[in-house]
C-alpha cells in the first residue's frame, strides 16, 4: 500500500463542498458516491453549513499529537480484523474507490505509513469471514506472534481479556489519553485498577455507526399535525413518557383484520433485542467505588420505574415488539423506531420515508443528559507480540487512532450522516447531541450475556406473558450477579498484584 502515493485532503474538501444538504436516498453501503458539481450548490444556507463543516474538518486535522518522529524502516504492522467485509471496511481500506468514507479510511492508513515508514497490513486470518476469537486465543496459547493488533466481537473479546491474553493498554508507550481520539467516557468505563485490556477508539468508526438512536417518520407526524420533537429535545423534556404519548396516537389497523400484526401502522416499533438500550437511562449495575474496585449495585426502584415506562411504551396503544420492526418503519408504517445510526446507511438508503433522528429519551426530566448506548468491536494487542517492538506498536496505534479521528470521523459523521442521511439542520444537531454522551457499557461487555443489560428487558418483555416484575427478577438474579462481579474483581486484583510484585 505504501507505493500508492495519494493526497486526499483536497478531494475530501471538494466532496464536502458538493454533497447535497438534503437526503437523496441513493442506495449505498457507507456514503454518497456521487454529488452535484459545486456550481449546483446555490443555497446560501447550504454554503454556510458547508463552510462550517470545512472549518470543523480543518480544526480536527490541526490537532497535534505527541508522537516522536521515527523511521521504522519498512517494519510490518500486522492487523487481524475478524468478521465480515463490512467489519473490515470500518477499519481498513487498501484502495481508493471514490467513496468518501472508504477513501478517508485509506488516507488514515497511508498517512501513518508515510510518516513512519511502516507497512500496515492485514493478516490472512482477517479474511475468514467469521469471528474467530478462539483461533486468536489458540495462537496466543501456542506462543504464536501472529499480529500486533486484533479486532473482533465485543463480548467474545471481553471474555478472552479475562484470560489474560492481551496487554494492558496502559503499558503501551506513546498513547496520549488526553487527546480527543480517546473517548473519555469509554476510558472511564473500561478502566479497572489502572488496567484496560481492550481499546475503543477511532481506529475504527464502528462505535459511531453502532450508536443507538430513535428514528422518526416526519410525514406521519406532519399528517397527524404533531410537532416534530426537536424543541422537546432542546428543552431537555424528551422522555419515555413523552415518546409514549406521541406513539399511542399513531396506531391504525390498516388491514382491518382486528388484530395487531405486521400489516398495521404503529407508533413505536422495536426489534426483540435490547442492545444499547439500557445505557440511555444511566442504570449501570457493575459499578466502581472511590478506589476503583468493582461491586454490584442493581437499583431495584429505578429499574422498576424504567421497566414500567418501557413496558407501557412497547405494549401500549402504539407499541409493537416484532422482528420485522425495521422493515415496518422503512415501509412507512411506524412513527418511531429504535435502531443503530448505521441503519440509515444499510437499510434506509432506498426507502421513501422522510425520517429524522432523535436521541434515546431520558427516563424522566430529572435525568441530566441524553445518552447513546453503543456497541463496538474492541481492538487488542496480544501478549505474544515481540516486546522489542512495543514502542513501534504504541506509535502506530496512537497514529492510526489520531488519523481516524481527523480523517474518518468528519467523512462518516459530517458528510455521510449529517448531509446525506439526515435532511435537516435539526437532524445534524441531534447527531451532535447523541455523540456528546455515547456510552460503551462495562456491564454489557463483561456480563457474558447474563447481566441485566443483556437480560432484564429480554426476560421480562419477551416472555410468554410480558411483565414488569423487576423485584422478582432481581431476587432471582442478584446473587449470581454479585458472585460474578466478585470474580471480575478478583481477576483485576490478581493482574495488578502480578504487575507489581
C-alpha positions in Angstrom: 0.0 0.0 0.0 2.9 2.4 0.7 3.6 2.7 -3.1 0.2 4.2 -3.7 1.1 7.9 -3.2 -2.2 9.8 -2.8 -3.2 13.1 -1.3 -6.8 13.2 -0.4 -7.1 16.3 1.7 -8.2 18.4 -1.3 -10.5 15.6 -2.6 -12.1 15.4 0.8 -12.6 19.1 1.0 -14.2 19.1 -2.5 -16.5 16.3 -1.6 -17.6 18.2 1.5 -18.5 21.1 -0.8 -20.5 19.1 -3.2 -22.6 16.6 -1.1 -26.2 17.8 -1.1 -27.7 19.2 2.1 -30.8 17.0 1.8 -31.1 13.3 1.6 -31.2 12.0 -2.0 -32.0 8.4 -0.9 -29.5 6.9 -3.4 -28.5 3.3 -2.5 -25.0 2.9 -1.0 -23.3 1.0 1.8 -21.5 3.8 3.5 -21.9 7.2 2.0 -22.8 9.1 -1.2 -20.6 8.1 -4.1 -21.8 10.9 -6.4 -22.7 14.5 -5.8 -23.6 17.6 -7.8 -20.8 19.9 -9.0 -20.0 23.0 -7.0 -21.9 25.2 -9.4 -25.1 23.5 -8.5 -24.8 24.5 -4.8 -26.5 27.8 -4.7 -28.4 27.8 -1.4 -26.6 30.4 0.9 -27.6 28.4 4.0 -26.2 25.2 2.5 -23.0 27.1 1.5 -22.7 28.5 5.0 -23.1 25.0 6.5 -20.5 23.6 4.1 -18.0 26.3 5.2 -18.8 25.4 8.8 -18.0 21.8 8.1 -14.8 22.6 6.3 -13.7 24.7 9.3 -14.6 21.9 11.6 -12.6 19.4 9.5 -9.6 21.7 9.3 -9.8 22.2 13.1 -9.7 18.4 13.6 -6.8 18.0 11.2 -4.8 20.7 13.1 -4.9 18.9 16.5 -1.3 17.9 17.1 -0.3 14.5 18.5 2.6 14.0 20.9 4.3 11.2 18.9 8.1 11.2 18.2 9.4 11.1 14.7 10.7 7.6 13.9 11.7 5.8 10.7 10.6 2.1 11.2 12.5 1.1 8.1 9.5 -0.7 6.4 8.6 -2.7 9.5 5.3 -4.5 9.0 2.5 -3.7 11.5 0.0 -6.7 11.1 -3.6 -6.3 11.9 -6.1 -9.2 12.2 -9.6 -8.0 11.8 -12.2 -10.7 12.4 -15.6 -10.6 10.9 -17.2 -9.6 7.6 -16.2 -7.3 4.8 -18.3 -4.6 6.5 -16.3 -5.0 9.7 -13.0 -4.7 7.9 -14.1 -1.7 5.9 -14.7 0.2 9.1 -11.1 -0.1 10.0 -9.2 -0.9 6.7 -9.1 0.1 3.1 -6.4 -0.8 0.6 -7.5 1.2 -2.4 -9.3 4.4 -3.5 -12.9 3.8 -4.7 -14.3 7.3 -4.8 -16.5 6.6 -1.8 -15.8 9.4 0.7 -15.7 7.2 3.8 -13.6 4.4 2.2 -11.1 6.9 0.9 -10.8 8.6 4.3 -10.1 5.2 5.8 -7.4 4.7 3.1 -5.9 8.1 3.8 -5.8 7.3 7.5 -3.6 4.3 6.9 -1.5 6.0 4.2 -0.7 8.9 6.4 0.7 6.7 9.1 2.6 4.5 6.6 4.3 7.5 5.0 5.0 9.3 8.3 6.8 6.4 10.0 7.9 4.3 7.0 5.8 1.4 8.2 3.8 -1.2 6.3 0.3 -1.5 7.8 -1.0 -4.9 6.6 -3.9 -7.3 7.2 -3.2 -11.0 8.1 -4.7 -13.9 6.2 -6.8 -14.7 9.2 -8.7 -11.5 8.7 -10.5 -13.0 5.7 -12.1 -16.0 7.3 -15.5 -14.1 7.3 -16.2 -15.2 10.9 -15.3 -14.0 14.3 -12.5 -16.5 15.1 -11.6 -15.1 18.5 -11.0 -18.7 19.6 -8.4 -19.0 16.8 -6.6 -15.9 18.2 -6.7 -17.4 21.7 -5.2 -20.7 20.4 -2.4 -18.8 18.6 -1.6 -16.9 21.8 -1.5 -20.1 23.9 0.9 -21.6 21.4 3.1 -18.5 21.7 2.5 -17.5 18.1 3.4 -13.9 17.3 0.7 -13.7 14.6 -0.2 -10.0 14.7 0.4 -6.7 16.5 -3.3 -5.8 16.7 -6.5 -7.8 16.6 -10.2 -6.7 16.4 -13.2 -8.9 17.0 -16.6 -9.4 18.6 -17.1 -7.3 21.7 -18.3 -9.9 24.3 -16.0 -12.6 22.9 -13.0 -10.3 23.1 -14.0 -9.2 26.7 -14.2 -12.9 27.7 -10.8 -13.5 26.2 -9.3 -10.5 28.0 -10.3 -12.1 31.3 -7.9 -15.0 30.5 -5.0 -12.5 30.4 -4.4 -12.9 26.6 -4.0 -9.2 25.9 -1.6 -6.5 27.0 -2.8 -3.8 29.4 -3.3 -0.8 27.1 -1.7 1.5 29.7 1.6 -0.4 29.3 1.9 0.7 25.7 4.2 3.7 25.2 3.2 6.9 23.4 -0.5 6.7 23.9 -1.9 10.1 24.9 -5.2 9.6 26.6 -5.7 13.3 27.0 -6.3 13.6 23.2 -9.9 13.7 21.8 -9.4 10.5 19.8 -9.5 8.6 23.2 -13.2 8.9 24.2 -13.2 10.0 27.9 -16.4 8.2 28.9 -15.2 4.9 27.4 -11.8 5.2 29.1 -13.6 5.7 32.4 -15.9 2.8 31.8 -13.3 0.3 30.7 -10.5 1.1 33.3 -10.4 -1.0 36.4 -7.5 -0.6 38.9 -5.4 1.0 36.2 -6.0 -1.7 33.7 -7.7 -1.7 30.3 -7.3 -4.7 28.0 -9.4 -3.5 25.1 -9.3 -0.3 23.1 -12.4 1.5 21.8 -11.2 4.4 19.7 -11.1 6.0 16.2 -9.0 3.3 14.6 -12.5 2.0 13.6 -15.7 4.0 13.1 -17.8 1.1 14.2 -18.6 2.8 17.5 -20.2 5.7 15.9 -22.1 3.6 13.4 -23.5 1.3 16.1 -24.8 4.0 18.4 -28.5 3.5 19.1 -30.9 6.3 18.3 -34.6 6.8 17.6 -35.6 7.4 14.0 -39.0 9.1 13.4 -41.2 9.4 10.3 -41.7 13.1 9.6 -44.5 12.5 7.1 -46.7 10.6 9.6 -46.1 13.3 12.2 -46.9 16.1 9.8 -50.0 14.4 8.5 -51.3 14.0 12.1 -50.4 17.6 12.9 -47.9 16.5 15.6 -45.0 18.9 16.2 -41.6 17.4 15.3 -39.9 16.7 18.7 -36.7 18.7 18.1 -37.7 21.5 20.5 -38.7 19.0 23.1 -35.2 17.6 22.9 -33.5 21.0 23.1 -35.6 21.9 26.1 -34.5 18.7 27.9 -38.0 17.2 28.0 -37.7 14.3 25.6 -38.6 11.5 28.0 -40.1 8.0 27.8 -43.4 9.4 28.8 -43.4 12.0 26.0 -42.4 9.3 23.5 -45.3 7.1 24.7 -47.8 9.9 24.5 -47.0 10.6 20.8 -46.6 6.9 20.0 -50.1 6.0 21.3 -51.8 8.3 18.8 -50.3 6.6 15.7 -51.8 3.1 15.7 -54.1 2.2 12.7 -55.5 -1.2 11.9 -54.5 -0.8 8.2 -55.6 -4.3 7.1 -58.8 -4.1 9.0 -58.5 -7.6 10.5 -58.9 -6.5 14.1 -55.5 -7.9 15.0 -52.3 -6.1 15.8 -49.9 -7.6 13.2 -47.1 -6.7 10.8 -49.6 -5.2 8.4 -50.7 -2.4 10.6 -49.3 1.1 11.4 -47.7 1.7 14.8 -46.2 4.4 16.9 -43.1 2.9 18.5 -41.6 -0.2 16.8 -38.8 -2.1 18.3 -36.9 -5.3 17.4 -37.0 -8.0 20.1 -33.4 -7.4 21.3 -32.3 -4.5 23.5 -28.6 -4.0 22.8 -27.5 -0.5 23.8 -30.9 0.3 25.2 -30.4 0.5 29.0 -27.3 2.6 28.7 -29.6 5.5 27.8 -31.1 5.6 31.3 -27.9 5.6 33.4 -28.7 2.4 35.4 -25.2 0.6 35.1 -25.1 -2.2 37.8 -21.4 -3.1 37.5 -20.0 -0.1 39.5 -16.7 1.1 40.8 -16.1 2.6 44.3 -13.8 5.5 45.1 -10.8 3.2 45.0 -11.7 1.7 41.6 -12.9 -1.6 42.9 -15.9 -3.3 41.3 -19.1 -4.0 43.0 -22.7 -4.9 42.0 -25.4 -2.4 42.6 -28.8 -3.0 40.9 -31.1 -0.1 41.8 -34.4 -2.0 42.0 -36.5 1.1 42.4 -35.0 2.9 39.4 -35.1 -0.2 37.2 -38.7 -0.9 38.2 -39.6 2.7 37.1 -37.7 2.1 33.8 -39.4 -1.2 33.2 -42.8 0.2 33.8 -42.3 3.1 31.4 -40.8 0.9 28.7 -43.5 -1.7 29.1 -46.1 1.0 28.6 -44.3 2.2 25.5 -43.9 -1.3 24.0 -47.3 -2.7 24.9 -49.3 0.4 24.9 -51.7 1.5 22.2 -48.9 2.4 19.7 -46.2 0.0 20.6 -45.1 -3.1 18.6 -42.3 -5.5 19.6 -41.5 -7.6 16.5 -38.6 -8.8 14.5 -39.9 -7.0 11.4 -40.0 -3.6 13.0 -37.1 -2.1 11.0 -38.9 -3.1 7.7 -42.2 -1.7 9.0 -40.5 1.6 9.6 -38.8 1.5 6.2 -42.2 0.9 4.6 -43.6 4.0 6.3 -45.9 2.2 8.8 -44.2 3.2 12.1 -43.7 6.6 13.6 -40.7 5.7 15.7 -38.0 3.1 15.5 -35.2 2.1 17.9 -32.1 1.2 15.8 -28.4 2.0 15.1 -27.3 5.1 13.3 -25.8 2.8 10.6 -29.3 1.5 9.8 -29.7 4.8 7.8 -26.9 3.6 5.6 -27.5 -0.1 5.3 -31.3 -0.2 5.2 -33.0 3.2 4.6 -31.0 4.3 1.6 -33.7 3.1 -0.8 -36.7 4.0 1.5 -39.2 6.6 0.5 -39.7 7.6 4.2 -38.7 11.1 5.1 -37.2 10.4 8.5 -35.4 12.3 11.3 -33.1 11.2 14.1 -33.5 11.7 17.8 -31.5 10.7 20.9 -32.9 7.9 23.0 -35.2 9.7 25.5 -34.5 10.3 29.2 -36.0 8.2 31.9 -37.6 11.3 33.2 -36.9 15.1 33.3 -34.6 14.7 36.3 -32.0 12.9 34.2 -29.3 15.4 33.3 -28.2 14.2 29.8 -29.3 12.2 26.9 -27.1 9.1 26.5 -26.5 7.0 23.4 -25.8 3.3 24.1 -23.3 1.8 21.7 -21.5 -1.4 20.9 -18.1 -1.7 19.3 -15.6 -4.2 18.0 -12.7 -3.8 20.5 -9.1 -3.7 19.5 -6.4 -5.6 21.5 -2.7 -6.2 21.5 -1.9 -9.9 22.1 0.6 -10.7 24.9 2.7 -12.6 22.3 3.9 -9.5 20.4 7.6 -9.0 20.4 8.5 -6.8 23.3 11.3 -5.1 21.3 8.6 -3.6 19.1 6.3 -2.2 21.8 7.5 1.3 21.1 6.6 0.8 17.4 3.2 -0.7 18.3 2.4 2.2 20.6 3.3 4.8 18.0 1.3 3.1 15.2 -1.8 2.5 17.4 -1.8 6.2 18.5 -1.2 7.4 15.0 -4.0 5.3 13.5 -6.3 6.5 16.2 -5.4 10.1 15.7 -5.7 9.8 11.9 -9.1 8.0 12.2 -10.3 10.9 14.3 -9.0 13.5 11.8 -9.8 11.8 8.5 -12.6 9.2 9.0 -14.7 10.9 11.7 -15.5 14.0 9.6 -16.1 11.9 6.5 -18.6 9.5 8.1 -20.2 11.8 10.6 -20.2 15.2 8.9 -20.6 14.0 5.3 -22.2 10.6 5.2 -24.6 11.1 8.1 -25.3 14.8 8.6 -25.7 15.6 4.9 -26.9 12.5 3.1 -29.0 10.6 5.6 -30.3 13.4 7.8 -32.1 16.0 5.8 -32.4 19.0 8.1 -30.2 21.1 10.2 -32.1 19.9 13.3 -31.1 16.3 12.5 -27.5 17.3 12.3 -27.8 18.9 15.7 -29.5 15.8 17.1 -26.4 13.8 16.0 -24.2 16.2 17.8 -26.3 15.8 21.0 -26.2 12.0 20.6 -22.4 12.0 20.1 -21.7 14.0 23.2 -22.6 11.2 25.6 -22.1 7.9 23.8 -21.6 5.0 26.3 -20.0 1.6 25.8 -21.1 -0.3 28.9 -18.7 -2.2 31.0 -21.7 -4.2 32.3 -22.7 -5.2 28.8 -19.2 -6.2 27.7 -18.1 -8.1 30.8 -21.5 -9.6 31.7 -21.1 -12.6 29.4 -24.6 -12.2 28.0 -26.1 -12.7 31.5 -26.1 -9.2 33.1 -29.2 -7.1 33.5 -28.1 -5.0 30.5 -28.4 -8.2 28.4 -31.2 -10.0 30.1 -33.7 -7.9 32.1 -35.8 -6.4 29.3 -35.4 -9.6 27.3 -36.6 -11.8 30.2 -39.5 -9.6 31.1 -40.8 -8.4 27.8 -40.1 -11.4 25.5 -41.7 -13.9 28.0 -45.0 -15.7 27.1 -46.6 -13.3 29.5 -44.7 -9.9 29.4 -44.5 -8.3 32.8 -42.7 -5.6 34.8 -41.9 -7.6 38.0 -38.4 -6.3 38.4 -38.2 -7.1 42.1 -38.8 -10.8 41.4 -36.3 -10.7 38.6 -33.7 -9.2 40.8 -34.3 -11.7 43.6 -33.6 -14.5 41.1 -30.5 -12.8 39.5 -28.8 -10.7 42.2 -26.9 -13.5 44.0 -25.2 -15.0 40.9 -24.5 -11.5 39.6 -22.8 -10.4 42.8 -20.7 -13.5 42.7 -19.8 -12.9 39.1 -18.7 -9.3 39.8 -16.6 -10.6 42.6 -14.8 -12.9 40.2 -14.2 -9.9 37.9 -12.8 -8.0 40.8 -10.5 -10.9 41.7 -9.1 -11.1 38.1 -8.2 -7.4 38.0 -6.8 -7.6 41.6 -4.6 -10.6 40.7 -3.4 -8.9 37.5 -2.5 -5.7 39.4 -0.5 -7.8 42.0 1.3 -9.7 39.3 2.3 -6.5 37.6 3.5 -5.1 40.9 5.0 -8.0 42.9 
